[in-house]
């Protein structure tokens, strides 16, 4: 099973004060134990990097990037992905999801990924399964 890593899920794992920390940590452990392939986009990584810039888990973002690149699981969206996402953003699709989410949806559809490591309602509105 391939799962798309979303910013909300990653930040919840790293930030022990996050309201979703326990649910996200348990979900990630289950995914890893089951051998799920975990991927994400460069845009999600940028969001995580911005959020972690002055937080104690900044090094976790750095390690994530290194691991994803080693495993070839860091997806850099194409110009076509950008166009598809931007048009969806303009139309307000998926309950008016933000542009990074729209890019995530475009990548997930292109790669036929149906599940996301998140609890973001926008992923559900776009037709994806959320895992916590």
C-alpha positions in Angstrom: 0.0 0.0 0.0 1.3 3.5 -0.9 0.3 6.4 1.5 0.7 10.1 0.9 2.3 11.9 3.8 0.5 15.2 4.5 1.8 18.1 6.6 -0.8 17.8 9.3 0.1 14.2 9.9 3.9 14.8 9.9 3.7 17.8 12.2 1.4 15.9 14.6 4.0 13.1 14.9 6.9 15.5 15.6 5.1 17.9 17.9 4.3 16.1 21.2 1.9 19.0 22.1 -0.2 18.6 19.0 -3.8 17.5 19.7 -3.4 14.7 17.1 0.0 13.5 18.3 -1.1 10.2 19.8 -3.4 9.3 16.9 -0.9 10.2 14.3 2.0 8.4 16.0 -0.1 5.2 16.4 -1.2 5.4 12.7 2.3 5.9 11.5 3.6 3.0 13.5 0.9 0.8 12.0 1.8 1.9 8.5 5.4 1.2 9.0 4.8 -2.2 10.6 2.6 -3.1 7.6 5.3 -2.1 5.2 3.4 0.8 3.6 5.4 2.9 1.0 5.3 6.5 2.3 5.7 9.3 -0.2 5.1 13.0 -0.2 5.7 16.0 -2.4 8.3 18.7 -2.3 5.5 21.2 -1.5 4.5 19.3 1.7 8.1 19.1 2.6 8.3 22.9 2.2 5.3 23.4 4.5 6.9 21.2 7.1 10.2 23.0 6.8 8.5 26.3 7.3 6.5 25.1 10.3 9.6 23.5 11.9 12.0 26.3 11.2 12.2 27.4 14.8 11.0 24.3 16.5 12.9 21.5 18.2 11.8 19.0 15.5 13.5 20.9 12.7 16.1 18.1 12.3 13.2 15.6 11.8 12.3 17.5 8.6 15.9 17.3 7.4 16.0 13.5 8.1 12.6 13.0 6.4 13.9 14.7 3.2 17.1 12.6 3.2 15.1 9.4 3.7 12.5 10.2 1.1 15.2 11.1 -1.4 17.1 7.9 -0.7 14.0 5.8 -1.2 12.9 7.9 -4.2 9.7 8.7 -2.4 9.9 12.5 -2.7 7.8 13.6 -5.6 8.5 17.0 -7.3 5.3 18.0 -9.0 5.4 18.8 -12.7 4.2 22.0 -14.4 1.2 20.0 -15.4 0.5 19.1 -11.8 0.8 22.8 -10.9 -1.7 23.7 -13.6 -4.2 21.1 -12.6 -3.9 22.1 -8.9 -4.1 25.8 -9.6 -7.3 25.3 -11.7 -8.8 23.2 -8.9 -7.8 25.9 -6.4 -9.5 28.6 -8.5 -12.7 26.6 -8.7 -12.6 26.1 -4.9 -12.7 22.3 -5.2 -12.5 20.0 -2.2 -14.2 22.4 0.1 -11.9 25.3 -0.9 -8.7 23.4 0.0 -5.4 25.4 -0.2 -3.0 25.2 -3.1 -0.6 22.8 -1.4 -3.5 20.4 -0.8 -4.6 20.8 -4.4 -1.1 19.8 -5.5 -1.2 16.8 -3.2 -4.5 15.7 -4.7 -3.1 16.1 -8.3 0.0 14.0 -7.3 -2.1 11.4 -5.5 -4.5 11.0 -8.5 -1.6 10.8 -11.0 0.0 8.0 -8.9 -3.3 6.4 -8.0 -2.9 6.8 -4.3 -6.1 6.6 -2.3 -5.0 7.1 1.3 -3.3 10.0 3.1 -1.6 10.2 6.4 -3.7 13.1 7.7 -7.0 13.9 9.2 -7.5 16.9 7.0 -11.1 17.3 5.9 -10.0 18.6 2.5 -8.6 15.2 1.7 -11.9 13.5 2.5 -13.7 16.2 0.5 -11.4 15.4 -2.5 -12.4 11.7 -2.2 -9.3 10.3 -0.4 -9.2 8.1 2.8 -7.6 9.8 5.8 -5.8 7.6 8.2 -6.4 9.1 11.6 
